[in-house]
Amino acid sequence: MRMSRFAALTSSLLLAAGAVLFGAGQASAAADFGYVALGDSYSSGVGAGNYDSGSGNCKRTSRAYPALWAAAHSPQSFAFTACSGARTGDVLSGQLGPLNSGTDLVSITIGGNDAGFADVMTTCVLQSESTCVNRVNQAKAYVTSTLPGLLDQVYNAIDSRAPSARVVVIGYPRFYKLNGTCTTGLTEGERAAINGAADHLNAAIAKRAADHGFTFASVAGAFTGHEICSGSAWLHSVNWLNIGESYHPTAAGQSGGYLPVFTNAA
C-alpha cells in the first residue's frame, strides 16, 4: 500500500516550516505537491451545478470533490480533466496528459459508463420490471467479464505515467433507500436490482484497484441515509427537465459524501 500523499504533503509542510524557523536551506521545495483528478461525471461534478463554461460538455464544476479538495489543501499544481460521459477509453485517450513523475496524488471514478449506466436507468424508468432486471443482469455480466480488463488498461497507464503517485479509486453510491418513501415510479424489485448492480460494480472496481496497489474508497456508507427515497437525498432522481443530472450527486452529495471519503483516503 502506498503512503498517503496527503500525509506526505503535511509532513513536507511541517519540514518546510521548521526550515524557516531554523534556517535550513532548500527545504521549501519539499512542499511541492501535484494532484490530478481523472474520471467521469461523478468526478467532474455533474448534478452539482455551477459548471465551468470552459469545460464544455465535460461539465466540470468548483462544487465537485476534486475542486473542493484542491481549494482546501492548496496543492502546488492541480489538473482537473474528469469529464461527463467518460469511459475507460476516454481516460486513456484524453485525460492522462497532466500525469508525470512529479504527480503525488490521483483520484478517479470510472467504469459506470462502460457498464451501461445510462441505458440501464433509461430501461428501468421506461420499461417493465422484468425488462429492467434483465438489463441490470446484462450490465453485471459485462462488469464480470469485460470491465476488469478495461480498468487494468487505465490503471496500468496511470502507474506508468505517475509511478510515485498515491492513486485513490472512488466508487459509486447505491441509488435507492429500500422500503423508503418514494415516488420514482420504480418498483421495489427494480430498486433492489439497481442497488445490487452498484455493489457488484464497486466490488469489481475495488478488486482491480487493490491488485494494482491503489486505494479503493467506498462512498456507499457516506450516502447511507441520503439515497433517493430517503427524504434527505444527496442524489438527483430522474429529472425530465435536465436529464443529464439524473442519478448524479447533488452539491451536498459532493461536499458531504465524496469529499470526506476522498480526504480520508488521500
N, C-alpha and C positions, 0 to 999 in steps of 0.2 A: 504494500500500500504506500502510495507516495505521500510525503509530508504535506500537510496543509500549507498551501502557498499564502493563504491569508495569515497563518501563524508566522510564516517566514517574513511576510511584509511587516507584521507587528514587531517581530524581533529586530528586523533591519532598522525600523524607525527608532526603536529604543537604542540601538547601537549608534545610529546617527546622532541622536540627542546626546548620548554620552560623549561622542566625539566633539560636539560643540562645547560641552562643559569642560572637557579635559584636554582639548587642543589637538586631538588626533587628526591627521590629515587624510583626505580622500574618502572618508567614511560615508559622506552623503550619497555616494554612488550606490551604497548598499540598499538604499531605499527605492531604487528603480524597480518598477513593478508593472507588468503588462498583462492586460485582461482582454480576451477575445470572446464575444458572445455569438454562438452559432445556433442554427436550428430553424424551426418552423414558426407558425403563428403563435404558439404558446410562449415562445421566447421573444418574438417581435412585439407582442402585446396586443394582438387583435382582440377586441372586446373591451379594452381599457379606454379607448378614445384618445383624443388629442394627438392624432397621428402627425408625424413629421412629413410635410408635403414633399420634402426632398427624397423621401424613401419610396415614393410612388406606390405601386401595388404591394410592396413588401409590408407596408403599414407598421413601421416601427414607431414606438412612442416612448416618451420620457417616463411614462407610467408603468412600463414593463420592468420586470425584476432586474434585468441586466443594467438598465439605466439607473434604476433606483440604487442598486448596489454600488455602481460606479460613483454616483453622486455622494453617497455616504462615506466611501472609503478613498476616493481621490487617487486611483492608480495613475501612474505617470502616463500610461497610454491605455486607451480604451477603444476597441474596434467592435462595432455593433453591426454584424452582417446577417443576422437572422431575418428570415423573410416568410411572409404569409404564403401558405401553399407549398412550402419546400418539402421535397422528398430527399432521400439519401443522395440520389444523383445530382440534385441541385446544390447540395452542400459541397459535394466533390467538385462540381464544375464552376461554382460561383461564390463560395463563401470562405475559402481557406486562405486567400491571399494574405491577410494580415498575420497569419501564424508564422513564427520563426523561432530560432533557438533561444531568443530572449523572452518568449512568451511564458509567463508564470502560471496563468490561470485560464482555463477554457470552460465554458458552460455550453450545454447543448440539449435541446429536446428534438428528437427526430424519430420517425417510424410510423406515426399515426397516419400520415397521408399515404405512405407506401401501402399500409394495410387497408386503405379504402375508407377511412374515417367518414368523409363527406357522403359517400354513396351509401354507407351503412345507415347513417342517420336519416338521409332522404328516404330510403326504402322503409325504414321503421316508422317514420312520420306519416307516409302516404299510403302504405300498403298494409296487408293483414299481418296478424301476429305470426302466423306460420311462415310467411314470406320474410318477415323481419328476422326471425330466429334462424332461418336458413341462410340469410345473407350474413348474419353475425358469425355463423359457423364457418362460412366460406372465408371470412376475414381471419378467423382464428387459425384455420388451416394454413393460410398464407403466412401468418406470423410464425407458425411452427416450421414450415418447410423452406420458406424463401427469405424472410426478413433477416434472420441471423447472418446470412452471408453478405447481405447489403450493409448491415451495421458493421460487420468486420471491415469492409472496404473503407467506410468512413473513419472508424476508429484507428485503423492502420495508417490512414493518411494524416490524421491529427498527430498521432505519435511520431510519425516520420518528420513532420514539419516542426513540431514543438516537443522535442523529446524530454525536456525538463519540466514541462507544464503539469500542474495538477488539473485533471480533467474531471469535471462534475457532470454526469449524465443525469438529467432530471426526468422523472416520469410524468404520467398524466393522471388527473383525478378521476375517481368514479363520478359519473354524471348525476346519479339519482339517489335520493334517500328513499329506501323501500318502506312501504307502509306509511308513507307520509301523506300530507295533504297536497294534492296536485291536480292541475287542470291541463296537463300537457296533451291529453288525448291518447297517450300510450298506455298499454295495459301493464299490469304489474309484472307479467311474464316478459314483456319486451324490455322493461326497465332492468329487470334482473339479468337478462341476457346481455344487455349492453354493459352493465357493470362487470359482469363476468368476463366480457371481452377486454375491458380495460385492465382487469387484473392479469389476464393472460398476456396482453401486450407488455405490461410493465415487467412481468416475470421474465419474458424473453429478453427485453432490453437490459434488465439487471444482470442476467446471466452473461450476456456478451460484454457488458461493461466490466464486470468482475474478471472475466477471462483476459481482458486487456490491461488489468491493473488500474482501472478507472474507478471512481466513486459513483455509485448509484444513489440518488436522493429521491425517496418516495414522497409525493405530496398527498397521498391518499389520507393519511392521518390528519394533515393540516386542513383538508377540505371536509373532514367528517363533521356533520352538523351544518355544513354550508353547501350541500349539494342542491340541485334542483329538487323541488318538493319539500325542502327543509323549512321553509318560511324565512330563511336568512341566507339565501343563495349567493354564492360567490361565482356563479356560472350563469351565463345567459341561457335561457331556454330558446326554443325556436322563435326567431324574430323575423316575421314576414316583411317588415319594413327595412331591415338591414340583415339579410340572410347570412352574410359572411360572418357576423358576430355570434351567430347561434352556436351554443355549446362551447363557448370560449370564456375564459376567466374575465370577470369584471375588473375594474381598477382595484377594488377591495381584494379580489382574488389574487391579483399580482402582488399587492403590498402585504396582505395578511396571510397569504398561502405560499406562493412561490418564493417571495423574498426571504422570509426567515428560514425556510428549508435550505435554500441555496447558501445563505450566510452561514448556517451551521455546518454545511458540508465544505465550504470553501476554506 
